[in-house]
Amino acid sequence: MRSLFRRKRNKKEDDNEKTVIPPYAGLGVFSPAVKSESPEPAHELKRLAELESIFIRSKRLDSLNDVPYVVDQIRNGNIVLLDITRMNDGKEQSHLELKRIIERIRGETRSYSADIALVNDNCVIVTPWFVKY
């Protein structure tokens, strides 16, 4: 069926074009694992040096108006600790609002590959892509 939809080629085009077939291409999930390359330490150090300085910012989360602050801090390469004690008081309304705020932060920082984690019942941490924990 593939030959029916393929465009016709000249003999010259076929000679110039070489098809590269990766080894084990037809094995799918049974293909051998690809050797992963670990990042070069000097390269990683250079990338971190470009950020100049990394700050840990803290913010009491009150409403959706606090989301742009968090996104700006992540864009600048800073770590943000969010105090959610006011939002995590056990009431259904504040719980839904907290969930909405966290989803908005997650959505807006997705392009920066940020990570969000719950530290304890009263604190959430948002970190840039280069922070490992």
Backbone as a printed PyTorch tensor [residue, N CA C, xyz], in Angstrom:
tensor([[[  0.8120,  -1.1940,   0.0000],
         [  0.0000,   0.0000,   0.0000],
         [  0.8610,   1.2660,   0.0000]],

        [[  2.0270,   1.1910,   0.5560],
         [  2.8590,   2.3860,   0.6210],
         [  3.2570,   2.8590,  -0.7580]],

        [[  3.4760,   1.9370,  -1.6790],
         [  3.9180,   2.3390,  -3.0060],
         [  2.8270,   3.0700,  -3.7750]],

        [[  1.5750,   2.8950,  -3.4230],
         [  0.4930,   3.5990,  -4.1060],
         [  0.4990,   5.0920,  -3.7860]],

        [[  0.9330,   5.4520,  -2.6090],
         [  0.8710,   6.8380,  -2.1890],
         [  2.2190,   7.5470,  -2.2490]],

        [[  3.2220,   6.8550,  -2.6660],
         [  4.5530,   7.4490,  -2.7550],
         [  4.6750,   8.2090,  -4.0700]],

        [[  5.3620,   9.3410,  -4.0370],
         [  5.5190,  10.1050,  -5.2690],
         [  6.5950,   9.4490,  -6.1170]],

        [[  6.4390,   9.5850,  -7.4160],
         [  7.3990,   8.9720,  -8.3350],
         [  8.7080,   9.7380,  -8.2880]],

        [[  9.8030,   8.9960,  -8.3660],
         [ 11.1200,   9.6030,  -8.2750],
         [ 11.9500,   9.2200,  -9.4870]],

        [[ 12.9270,  10.0580,  -9.7180],
         [ 13.8860,   9.7500, -10.7740],
         [ 14.9310,   8.7960, -10.2320]],

        [[ 15.6600,   8.1970, -11.1040],
         [ 16.7530,   7.3250, -10.7040],
         [ 17.8250,   8.1210,  -9.9530]],

        [[ 18.0500,   9.4030, -10.3740],
         [ 19.0530,  10.2430,  -9.7220],
         [ 18.6730,  10.5250,  -8.2710]],

        [[ 17.3850,  10.7990,  -8.0160],
         [ 16.9440,  11.0790,  -6.6480],
         [ 17.1330,   9.8670,  -5.7520]],

        [[ 16.8700,   8.6710,  -6.3010],
         [ 17.0270,   7.4610,  -5.5090],
         [ 18.4870,   7.2160,  -5.1490]],

        [[ 19.3980,   7.5560,  -6.0740],
         [ 20.8190,   7.3610,  -5.8050],
         [ 21.3310,   8.3590,  -4.7600]],

        [[ 20.8270,   9.6040,  -4.8150],
         [ 21.3000,  10.6430,  -3.8990],
         [ 20.7650,  10.4540,  -2.4880]],

        [[ 19.5620,   9.9350,  -2.3760],
         [ 18.9360,   9.7960,  -1.0620],
         [ 19.2700,   8.4380,  -0.4630]],

        [[ 19.7810,   8.4610,   0.7290],
         [ 20.1010,   7.2220,   1.4210],
         [ 19.1670,   7.0840,   2.6020]],

        [[ 18.5580,   5.9400,   2.7270],
         [ 17.6490,   5.6950,   3.8290],
         [ 18.4320,   5.1340,   5.0010]],

        [[ 18.2810,   5.7760,   6.1370],
         [ 18.9650,   5.3340,   7.3410],
         [ 17.9590,   4.5740,   8.1890]],

        [[ 18.2300,   3.3000,   8.3980],
         [ 17.3670,   2.4700,   9.2260],
         [ 18.1160,   2.1810,  10.5180]],

        [[ 17.5550,   2.6160,  11.6350],
         [ 18.2510,   2.3630,  12.8920],
         [ 18.2980,   0.8670,  13.1860]],

        [[ 19.3640,   0.4210,  13.8310],
         [ 19.4200,  -0.9950,  14.1780],
         [ 18.3040,  -1.3380,  15.1490]],

        [[ 17.7740,  -2.5000,  15.0240],
         [ 16.6890,  -2.9930,  15.8720],
         [ 15.4030,  -2.1880,  15.7000]],

        [[ 15.1890,  -1.6030,  14.5350],
         [ 14.0220,  -0.7500,  14.3480],
         [ 12.7260,  -1.5290,  14.4480]],

        [[ 12.7220,  -2.7800,  14.0380],
         [ 11.4870,  -3.5360,  14.0320],
         [ 11.1670,  -4.2500,  15.3270]],

        [[ 11.9900,  -4.0960,  16.3560],
         [ 11.7710,  -4.8330,  17.5890],
         [ 10.8210,  -4.1420,  18.5610]],

        [[ 10.5620,  -2.8550,  18.3700],
         [  9.6230,  -2.1320,  19.2270],
         [ 10.0500,  -2.1240,  20.6780]],

        [[  9.1680,  -2.5810,  21.5620],
         [  9.4730,  -2.5520,  22.9910],
         [ 10.5400,  -3.5610,  23.3810]],

        [[ 10.8350,  -4.5020,  22.4840],
         [ 11.8470,  -5.5080,  22.7870],
         [ 13.2360,  -5.0980,  22.3100]],

        [[ 13.3500,  -3.8810,  21.7530],
         [ 14.6610,  -3.4280,  21.3120],
         [ 15.5400,  -3.1590,  22.5310]],

        [[ 16.8460,  -3.3230,  22.3940],
         [ 17.7410,  -3.1050,  23.5260],
         [ 17.6810,  -1.6520,  23.9950]],

        [[ 17.9080,  -1.4530,  25.2600],
         [ 17.8720,  -0.1030,  25.8250],
         [ 18.9910,   0.7310,  25.2280]],

        [[ 18.6870,   1.9730,  24.9490],
         [ 19.6670,   2.8880,  24.3980],
         [ 20.5230,   3.4160,  25.5420]],

        [[ 21.7940,   3.4800,  25.2890],
         [ 22.7080,   3.9710,  26.3120],
         [ 22.4370,   5.4570,  26.5370]],

        [[ 22.1140,   5.8090,  27.7590],
         [ 21.8410,   7.2140,  28.0590],
         [ 23.1510,   7.9060,  28.3980]],

        [[ 23.2500,   9.1170,  27.9050],
         [ 24.4560,   9.8860,  28.1610],
         [ 24.2160,  10.7820,  29.3620]],

        [[ 25.1300,  10.7400,  30.3010],
         [ 25.0000,  11.6230,  31.4530],
         [ 25.4830,  13.0140,  31.0420]],

        [[ 24.8720,  14.0450,  31.5960],
         [ 25.2860,  15.3940,  31.2270],
         [ 26.7200,  15.6670,  31.6600]],

        [[ 27.3780,  16.4310,  30.8680],
         [ 28.7640,  16.7800,  31.1430],
         [ 28.8030,  17.8220,  32.2640]],

        [[ 29.5400,  17.5850,  33.3400],
         [ 29.5390,  18.5190,  34.4770],
         [ 29.9510,  19.9400,  34.1000]],

        [[ 30.9180,  20.0740,  33.2170],
         [ 31.3640,  21.4170,  32.8370],
         [ 30.2580,  22.1660,  32.1100]],

        [[ 29.5120,  21.4430,  31.2820],
         [ 28.4050,  22.0550,  30.5450],
         [ 27.2920,  22.4760,  31.4940]],

        [[ 26.9700,  21.6200,  32.4630],
         [ 25.9330,  21.9440,  33.4450],
         [ 26.3500,  23.1450,  34.2890]],

        [[ 27.6140,  23.2160,  34.6550],
         [ 28.1090,  24.3340,  35.4510],
         [ 27.9940,  25.6360,  34.6720]],

        [[ 28.2820,  25.5660,  33.3880],
         [ 28.1710,  26.7510,  32.5440],
         [ 26.7220,  27.2180,  32.4670]],

        [[ 25.7880,  26.2670,  32.3310],
         [ 24.3720,  26.6290,  32.2460],
         [ 23.8910,  27.2540,  33.5500]],

        [[ 24.3550,  26.7450,  34.6840],
         [ 23.9650,  27.3150,  35.9670],
         [ 24.6230,  28.6720,  36.2010]],

        [[ 25.8310,  28.8590,  35.6660],
         [ 26.5100,  30.1410,  35.8230],
         [ 25.7870,  31.2390,  35.0530]],

        [[ 25.0760,  30.8660,  33.9920],
         [ 24.3170,  31.8510,  33.2320],
         [ 23.1950,  32.4510,  34.0750]],

        [[ 22.7080,  31.7200,  35.0480],
         [ 21.6210,  32.2130,  35.8850],
         [ 22.1020,  33.2170,  36.9270]],

        [[ 23.3990,  33.3400,  37.0880],
         [ 24.0510,  34.2310,  38.0380],
         [ 23.7290,  33.8660,  39.4790]],

        [[ 22.5340,  34.1190,  39.9400],
         [ 22.2040,  33.7950,  41.3270],
         [ 20.7920,  33.2350,  41.4010]],

        [[ 20.6060,  32.3220,  42.3170],
         [ 19.3140,  31.6680,  42.5020],
         [ 18.8050,  32.0570,  43.8840]],

        [[ 17.5890,  32.5500,  43.9310],
         [ 16.9970,  32.9660,  45.1920],
         [ 15.8710,  32.0240,  45.5810]],

        [[ 15.6350,  31.9210,  46.8690],
         [ 14.4740,  31.1970,  47.3850],
         [ 13.4960,  32.2540,  47.8770]],

        [[ 12.3630,  32.3220,  47.2120],
         [ 11.3410,  33.3140,  47.5530],
         [ 10.2080,  32.6260,  48.3010]],

        [[  9.5950,  33.3320,  49.2210],
         [  8.4250,  32.7920,  49.9110],
         [  7.2510,  33.7240,  49.6640]],

        [[  6.0720,  33.1400,  49.6110],
         [  4.8700,  33.9210,  49.3130],
         [  3.6860,  33.2700,  49.9980]],

        [[  2.8710,  34.0800,  50.6480],
         [  1.6160,  33.5760,  51.2130],
         [  0.5950,  33.5700,  50.0800]],

        [[  0.0350,  32.4140,  49.8200],
         [ -0.9090,  32.2540,  48.7220],
         [ -2.2950,  32.6680,  49.1970]],

        [[ -2.8510,  33.7060,  48.5570],
         [ -4.1530,  34.2160,  48.9560],
         [ -5.2110,  34.0720,  47.8700]],

        [[ -4.8110,  34.2750,  46.6010],
         [ -5.8060,  34.2310,  45.5280],
         [ -5.1150,  33.9570,  44.1950]],

        [[ -5.9060,  33.9670,  43.1340],
         [ -5.3580,  33.7820,  41.7920],
         [ -4.4470,  34.9450,  41.3890]],

        [[ -4.5470,  36.0550,  42.0620],
         [ -3.6990,  37.2100,  41.7530],
         [ -2.2290,  36.9550,  42.0870]],

        [[ -1.9410,  35.9280,  42.8690],
         [ -0.5620,  35.6000,  43.2340],
         [  0.1440,  34.7470,  42.1810]],

        [[ -0.5990,  34.2100,  41.2240],
         [ -0.0240,  33.3130,  40.2120],
         [  1.0210,  34.0140,  39.3450]],

        [[  0.7930,  35.2380,  38.8260],
         [  1.8310,  35.8780,  38.0000],
         [  3.1610,  36.0610,  38.7290]],

        [[  3.1290,  36.3360,  40.0290],
         [  4.3630,  36.4650,  40.8050],
         [  5.1480,  35.1540,  40.7820]],

        [[  4.4510,  34.0450,  40.9990],
         [  5.1110,  32.7320,  41.0230],
         [  5.7060,  32.4250,  39.6530]],

        [[  4.9460,  32.6910,  38.5940],
         [  5.4240,  32.4110,  37.2320],
         [  6.6540,  33.2600,  36.9120]],

        [[  6.6460,  34.5320,  37.2910],
         [  7.8060,  35.3970,  37.0470],
         [  9.0430,  34.9010,  37.7890]],

        [[  8.8720,  34.4550,  39.0160],
         [ 10.0090,  33.9530,  39.7870],
         [ 10.5880,  32.6820,  39.1610]],

        [[  9.7290,  31.7940,  38.6920],
         [ 10.2070,  30.5680,  38.0340],
         [ 10.9070,  30.9200,  36.7310]],

        [[ 10.3820,  31.8640,  35.9860],
         [ 11.0010,  32.2980,  34.7350],
         [ 12.3990,  32.8520,  34.9930]],

        [[ 12.5840,  33.5210,  36.1300],
         [ 13.8910,  34.0820,  36.4870],
         [ 14.8310,  33.0570,  37.1090]],

        [[ 14.3650,  31.8230,  37.3140],
         [ 15.2200,  30.7670,  37.8440],
         [ 15.2360,  30.6840,  39.3540]],

        [[ 14.2570,  31.2590,  40.0140],
         [ 14.2000,  31.2290,  41.4750],
         [ 13.2930,  30.1070,  41.9680]],

        [[ 13.5000,  29.7090,  43.2040],
         [ 12.6800,  28.6910,  43.8610],
         [ 11.6300,  29.4230,  44.6890]],

        [[ 10.3840,  28.9450,  44.6500],
         [  9.3030,  29.6230,  45.3670],
         [  8.6850,  28.6670,  46.3750]],

        [[  8.6280,  29.1070,  47.6380],
         [  7.9130,  28.3900,  48.6940],
         [  6.5810,  29.1000,  48.9130]],

        [[  5.4820,  28.3710,  48.7800],
         [  4.1550,  28.9610,  48.9270],
         [  3.5330,  28.5260,  50.2440]],

        [[  3.1310,  29.4930,  51.0420],
         [  2.4510,  29.2290,  52.3080],
         [  0.9540,  29.1150,  52.0130]],

        [[  0.3920,  27.9220,  52.2220],
         [ -1.0150,  27.6870,  51.8840],
         [ -1.8750,  27.4820,  53.1220]],

        [[ -1.4500,  27.9910,  54.2760],
         [ -2.2180,  27.7650,  55.5090],
         [ -3.6130,  28.3740,  55.4250]],

        [[ -3.7430,  29.5590,  54.8290],
         [ -5.0440,  30.1900,  54.7270],
         [ -5.9710,  29.4230,  53.7920]],

        [[ -5.3970,  28.8320,  52.7520],
         [ -6.2030,  28.1230,  51.7550],
         [ -6.5110,  26.6910,  52.1860]],

        [[ -5.7350,  26.1560,  53.1040],
         [ -5.8680,  24.7570,  53.5000],
         [ -6.5010,  24.6610,  54.8930]],

        [[ -7.6480,  25.3140,  55.0630],
         [ -8.2880,  25.3510,  56.3760],
         [ -9.3960,  24.3140,  56.5420]],

        [[ -9.5760,  23.4530,  55.5780],
         [-10.5710,  22.3920,  55.6970],
         [-11.9150,  22.7260,  55.0830]],

        [[-12.1350,  23.9630,  54.6790],
         [-13.3970,  24.3440,  54.0530],
         [-13.3900,  23.9390,  52.5860]],

        [[-14.5450,  23.5160,  52.1060],
         [-14.6580,  23.0400,  50.7220],
         [-14.3600,  24.1560,  49.7250]],

        [[-14.8640,  25.3520,  49.9710],
         [-14.6760,  26.4640,  49.0440],
         [-13.1990,  26.8350,  48.9000]],

        [[-12.4940,  26.9520,  50.0110],
         [-11.0760,  27.3160,  49.9500],
         [-10.2460,  26.1810,  49.3540]],

        [[-10.6670,  24.9340,  49.5750],
         [ -9.9640,  23.8000,  48.9790],
         [-10.0810,  23.8370,  47.4550]],

        [[-11.2630,  24.1480,  46.9400],
         [-11.4460,  24.2480,  45.4890],
         [-10.6400,  25.4080,  44.9120]],

        [[-10.5880,  26.5080,  45.6400],
         [ -9.8090,  27.6560,  45.1840],
         [ -8.3150,  27.3270,  45.1700]],

        [[ -7.8350,  26.6230,  46.1910],
         [ -6.4320,  26.2030,  46.2370],
         [ -6.1070,  25.2810,  45.0690]],

        [[ -6.9990,  24.3500,  44.7980],
         [ -6.7930,  23.4270,  43.6800],
         [ -6.7350,  24.1970,  42.3590]],

        [[ -7.5970,  25.1680,  42.1960],
         [ -7.6240,  25.9810,  40.9770],
         [ -6.3270,  26.7800,  40.8310]],

        [[ -5.8320,  27.3340,  41.9260],
         [ -4.5910,  28.1130,  41.8820],
         [ -3.4040,  27.2240,  41.5220]],

        [[ -3.3190,  26.0450,  42.1360],
         [ -2.2090,  25.1220,  41.8510],
         [ -2.2500,  24.6760,  40.3890]],

        [[ -3.4330,  24.3970,  39.8730],
         [ -3.5540,  24.0010,  38.4650],
         [ -3.1430,  25.1440,  37.5410]],

        [[ -3.4690,  26.3690,  37.8980],
         [ -3.0740,  27.5240,  37.0860],
         [ -1.5610,  27.6910,  37.1010]],

        [[ -0.9460,  27.5240,  38.2700],
         [  0.5210,  27.6090,  38.3640],
         [  1.1570,  26.4990,  37.5400]],

        [[  0.6340,  25.2900,  37.6540],
         [  1.1710,  24.1620,  36.8940],
         [  1.0620,  24.4220,  35.3930]],

        [[ -0.0760,  24.9310,  34.9470],
         [ -0.2750,  25.1940,  33.5230],
         [  0.6380,  26.2740,  32.9820]],

        [[  0.8040,  27.3500,  33.7410],
         [  1.6060,  28.4680,  33.2530],
         [  3.1080,  28.2200,  33.3650]],

        [[  3.5230,  27.3060,  34.2290],
         [  4.9540,  27.0090,  34.3560],
         [  5.3500,  25.7390,  33.6130]],

        [[  4.4200,  25.1060,  32.9260],
         [  4.7230,  23.8800,  32.1880],
         [  5.7770,  24.1260,  31.1130]],

        [[  5.7120,  25.2670,  30.4410],
         [  6.6870,  25.5510,  29.3890],
         [  8.0940,  25.7530,  29.9470]],

        [[  8.2150,  26.0410,  31.2300],
         [  9.5200,  26.1900,  31.8690],
         [  9.9680,  24.8980,  32.5400]],

        [[  9.2060,  23.8310,  32.4050],
         [  9.4920,  22.5200,  33.0010],
         [  9.6530,  22.6140,  34.5160]],

        [[  8.8170,  23.4090,  35.1360],
         [  8.8800,  23.5750,  36.5900],
         [  8.2590,  22.3700,  37.2840]],

        [[  8.7100,  22.1120,  38.4950],
         [  8.1590,  21.0400,  39.3220],
         [  7.4280,  21.6550,  40.5060]],

        [[  6.3210,  21.0110,  40.8860],
         [  5.5400,  21.4540,  42.0360],
         [  5.4300,  20.2830,  42.9980]],

        [[  5.7100,  20.5380,  44.2740],
         [  5.6380,  19.4680,  45.2710],
         [  5.0670,  20.0140,  46.5740]],

        [[  4.3460,  19.1570,  47.2670],
         [  3.7970,  19.4900,  48.5740],
         [  4.8430,  19.1350,  49.6240]],

        [[  5.3210,  20.1280,  50.3630],
         [  6.3360,  19.9010,  51.3840],
         [  5.6850,  19.3430,  52.6460]],

        [[  4.6490,  20.0150,  53.1080],
         [  3.8380,  19.5390,  54.2330],
         [  2.4200,  20.0770,  54.0260]],

        [[  1.5690,  19.9810,  55.0170],
         [  0.1840,  20.4150,  54.8490],
         [  0.0450,  21.9160,  54.6270]],

        [[  1.0650,  22.6660,  54.9390],
         [  0.9730,  24.1200,  54.8570],
         [  1.9400,  24.7590,  53.8740]],

        [[  2.6850,  23.9630,  53.1150],
         [  3.7130,  24.5300,  52.2470],
         [  3.8200,  23.7540,  50.9320]],

        [[  3.9040,  24.5090,  49.8330],
         [  4.1170,  23.9460,  48.4980],
         [  5.3880,  24.5780,  47.9520]],

        [[  6.2190,  23.7810,  47.2760],
         [  7.4400,  24.3090,  46.6690],
         [  7.3140,  24.2060,  45.1500]],

        [[  7.7210,  25.2710,  44.4630],
         [  7.7390,  25.3090,  42.9990],
         [  9.1810,  25.5750,  42.6040]],

        [[  9.7480,  24.6730,  41.7870],
         [ 11.1620,  24.7800,  41.4390],
         [ 11.3480,  24.8260,  39.9320]],

        [[ 12.3830,  25.5190,  39.4610],
         [ 12.7070,  25.5200,  38.0330],
         [ 13.2250,  24.1560,  37.5850]],

        [[ 13.4640,  24.0130,  36.3180],
         [ 13.8290,  22.7300,  35.7160],
         [ 15.1410,  22.1730,  36.2420]],

        [[ 16.0780,  23.0130,  36.6200],
         [ 17.4180,  22.5360,  36.9730],
         [ 17.5450,  22.0870,  38.4190]],

        [[ 16.5280,  22.2930,  39.2370],
         [ 16.5930,  21.9100,  40.6480],
         [ 16.2020,  20.4500,  40.7830]],

        [[ 17.0520,  19.6680,  41.4120],
         [ 16.7870,  18.2470,  41.6420],
         [ 16.5280,  18.0240,  43.1170]],

        [[ 15.5200,  17.2250,  43.4190],
         [ 15.2440,  16.8950,  44.8220],
         [ 14.7040,  15.5100,  44.9390]]])
